[in-house]
Amino acid sequence: MRSIKDIDVSGKKVLVRVDFNVPFDENGNIADDIRIREVLPTLQYVMDNNGILILMSHLGRPKGKKNPEFTLSPVAEYLNGIYKGHVKMAPDCIGPEVKKMVDALVTGDILLLENLRFYPDEEKNDDAFAGELASLCDIYVNNAFAVSHRAHASVSAITKYAPQSVAGFLLITELEYFHAAMENPRRPLAAVVGGAKVSSKLGALKNMLNRVDKLIIGGAMANTFLKSQGFQVGKSLVEEDLIPEAAEIMRKAGQQGVKFYLPVDAVVAAQIDAKAVSKIVPIQEIPEDWIALDIGPASSRLFAEALDDAKTIVWNGPMGMFEMDAFSQGTASMVHSVVNAHALTIVGGGDTDVAVHSMGQSDRISYISTGGGAFLHLMEGKVLPGVAALDNVK
């Protein structure tokens, strides 16, 4: 897979697939700009080397229809604050008007195309749509790790039609950190997996059994594992159909010498409500009408001790409903344990990323991935279609 550094961009029209699928607050302002900031080194490299920048992205789920609610115009405004008015907003992502704007671009200009998902052809990986996008450029750059697990036209099919196709710095960095953690790690390698459902991470858990030395399970998904071991967890979320799978994962962990950790206590409440009365109980004593909403302090201490000698830590998924203060301490404690470990630390997944940033500890993590789904895809041992497309370029 070639990097943008491997080719000459001077005077060339460079079409960069970025991920500007950013959240907005109630006033329509960008609430978190991390995905924009992470792509800036690649954009700056093109500009410093006299390339002409064309940017394309999706935003939200407009379901293949032009919907002004999902316009990328606010992102263009934000970029103009960085690039001092050099960013133009296209009215579409394909078509004669866009082609005319592209033909008029000169060195130093930046053109942001309108939302790719206004066309159903994007998510269908349509060849004709990909060909139209490719016709806008001399060089295509995939710098959108967060969507590289999708076989979409702007990520996969486009490489068949672009004159040259390469990877941007963000995509390369994401892959390098992940491979450093999972393929040739300093050991012990510990994986921390949380979140709501076992089903969303089943493939990742199975794959990691062959790679990690320690596996720590938190969040609501721990309930399914606990129930597979005979514990009653009240009205907590449990995926009943996956109880046998959970038991099998624990059995295989024991067979393969992987140290497996589950919560030993929980913060419980009668309902999911920030103002609900809560209490800390051992796992064996969760009341039958209550819900486990966070790991308890004994679990936090256990997990901290398990991570104490780790040399590589991969973390995906919070330990509880950290969005509510009453149920945030387990995730906060995990952040503390991870940032204080003498280890290479990699965090992946939107919720985990939010938790680390909200606690002001992001600068103490070795690497925070920009892509939850793509990160999980790699954890499952799968090849990313966007990466495979670049690897297959002749």
C-alpha positions, -999 to 999 in steps of 0.1 A, spaced: 0 0 0 15 33 -11 15 65 9 9 100 -3 46 106 4 54 81 -24 40 102 -52 44 138 -66 13 159 -58 26 192 -73 1 207 -96 -22 177 -93 -58 176 -83 -58 154 -51 -92 140 -41 -91 130 -4 -117 108 13 -120 121 48 -144 114 76 -161 146 85 -191 128 101 -189 151 131 -215 157 159 -233 190 162 -248 207 193 -283 221 196 -271 254 181 -258 237 150 -221 241 160 -196 213 157 -195 197 191 -163 176 186 -137 184 159 -113 155 165 -121 139 132 -113 171 114 -81 178 133 -68 143 127 -68 147 89 -51 181 88 -15 168 85 -24 151 52 -42 182 39 -13 204 49 12 180 31 -8 184 -1 -9 222 2 28 225 12 37 204 -19 16 226 -43 -13 201 -47 -49 212 -53 -72 198 -27 -107 183 -32 -123 168 -1 -152 144 1 -171 129 31 -204 117 43 -224 131 72 -251 113 91 -277 90 74 -296 109 47 -306 75 32 -296 83 -3 -316 115 -6 -306 152 -7 -315 164 27 -303 199 38 -303 187 74 -271 167 65 -253 193 44 -215 196 50 -217 234 47 -210 239 85 -178 219 80 -168 241 51 -173 272 74 -152 255 101 -124 247 76 -125 283 64 -116 294 99 -84 273 96 -76 280 60 -85 317 60 -113 316 34 -96 293 8 -123 266 12 -152 265 -13 -183 245 -8 -196 225 -38 -234 223 -43 -231 185 -50 -205 158 -52 -208 149 -89 -222 165 -120 -213 193 -145 -214 221 -119 -190 203 -96 -167 195 -126 -167 232 -136 -157 242 -101 -129 215 -100 -116 227 -134 -113 263 -120 -93 253 -90 -57 266 -86 -29 258 -62 -40 268 -27 -77 262 -33 -97 237 -13 -131 224 -25 -154 204 -2 -179 182 -20 -214 179 -7 -225 148 13 -217 116 -6 -246 98 10 -271 120 -8 -267 93 -34 -277 57 -27 -249 47 -51 -223 56 -25 -233 28 0 -239 4 -29 -203 7 -40 -216 16 -74 -190 16 -102 -205 44 -122 -207 67 -92 -171 58 -82 -160 66 -118 -176 100 -117 -158 108 -84 -125 95 -98 -129 117 -129 -125 148 -107 -89 140 -97 -53 130 -107 -47 113 -74 -71 97 -49 -62 95 -12 -80 74 14 -75 92 47 -108 80 63 -100 50 85 -134 53 103 -152 42 71 -126 19 56 -145 -11 69 -173 -2 45 -172 -13 8 -185 20 -4 -179 38 -37 -157 65 -23 -136 40 -3 -134 9 -24 -147 10 -61 -130 44 -67 -95 28 -67 -104 11 -100 -109 44 -118 -86 69 -101 -53 75 -120 -34 69 -88 -46 57 -54 -27 60 -21 -32 62 17 -31 93 38 -12 98 70 -42 91 93 -50 58 77 -14 46 78 -10 57 115 -42 39 125 -30 7 109 5 10 123 -7 14 159 -32 -14 157 -6 -38 142 19 -28 168 -6 -38 195 -21 -69 181 5 -85 158 38 -79 175 30 -65 209 51 -61 240 37 -85 265 17 -90 286 -10 -78 261 -43 -69 278 -76 -62 261 -103 -43 279 -137 -48 263 -169 -30 275 -201 -16 261 -236 -29 260 -238 -60 239 -217 -92 234 -233 -96 200 -215 -65 186 -181 -77 198 -184 -115 196 -161 -118 166 -135 -95 182 -136 -115 215 -131 -148 197 -102 -135 176 -85 -119 206 -84 -151 225 -56 -162 201 -36 -130 207 -40 -116 242 -26 -126 276 -55 -110 296 -91 -102 287 -111 -78 309 -149 -76 304 -169 -47 317 -201 -28 308 -235 -44 303 -220 -71 282 -204 -85 313 -239 -95 325 -242 -122 298 -209 -137 309 -219 -135 345 -252 -152 339 -233 -180 319 -215 -187 352 -247 -190 372 -250 -155 386 -284 -138 388 -281 -103 375 -317 -90 382 -332 -69 354 -298 -61 339 -293 -63 301 -286 -99 292 -284 -115 257 -300 -148 266 -293 -164 232 -255 -157 237 -251 -172 271 -237 -205 256 -213 -184 235 -202 -165 265 -195 -197 284 -176 -211 255 -154 -180 253 -145 -184 290 -139 -221 286 -115 -214 256 -97 -187 276 -90 -211 303 -78 -237 278 -55 -212 261 -41 -197 293 -57 -163 288 -65 -147 322 -102 -137 321 -116 -110 344 -152 -102 351 -167 -76 376 -170 -88 412 -193 -59 422 -217 -35 406 -234 -2 410 -271 -9 407 -304 10 406 -341 2 402 -343 21 369 -320 38 344 -323 73 357 -296 98 367 -316 106 398 -323 70 408 -312 57 441 -282 36 436 -261 13 457 -230 -9 454 -234 -47 458 -214 -78 452 -223 -95 420 -239 -123 440 -263 -99 456 -279 -79 427 -316 -75 437 -339 -92 413 -357 -60 403 -326 -39 400 -302 -31 371 -264 -32 370 -253 1 355 -216 3 363 -188 -18 377 -182 -12 414 -150 -1 432 -138 -36 440 -140 -44 402 -121 -12 395 -93 -23 419 -93 -58 404 -90 -45 369 -63 -20 379 -42 -47 394 -47 -69 363 -34 -40 341 -5 -32 364 21 -53 346 6 -50 311 30 -36 284 3 -32 257 -34 -23 264 -62 -22 239 -94 -8 252 -128 -7 234 -161 1 253 -170 18 286 -175 1 319 -210 14 325 -235 42 316 -208 68 321 -230 95 306 -247 97 340 -225 108 368 -239 82 392 -227 54 369 -195 70 356 -169 60 382 -161 26 367 -152 41 334 -133 70 351 -113 44 371 -105 25 339 -93 57 323 -71 63 353 -57 27 352 -50 29 315 -33 63 314 -11 54 344 1 20 330 36 18 317 24 5 284 15 12 248 -22 22 251 -46 22 223 -83 33 227 -109 26 200 -146 32 198 -167 63 199 -179 60 235 -145 52 248 -130 81 230 -157 104 245 -150 91 280 -112 97 277 -117 132 263 -144 142 288 -120 133 316 -92 154 301 -68 125 297 -66 121 259 -30 134 258 -19 105 281 -31 78 258 -6 65 232 -32 65 204 -69 71 202 -85 56 171 -109 77 151 -130 47 140 -151 25 163 -165 2 136 -132 0 117 -113 -6 149 -137 -35 158 -133 -49 123 -96 -51 128 -101 -66 163 -121 -94 146 -91 -102 124 -108 -89 93 -94 -70 63 -107 -35 58 -122 -32 23 -107 3 20 -73 -10 28 -77 -41 5 -87 -17 -24 -54 2 -20 -34 -30 -16 -49 -42 -49 -39 -11 -69 -13 -20 -95 
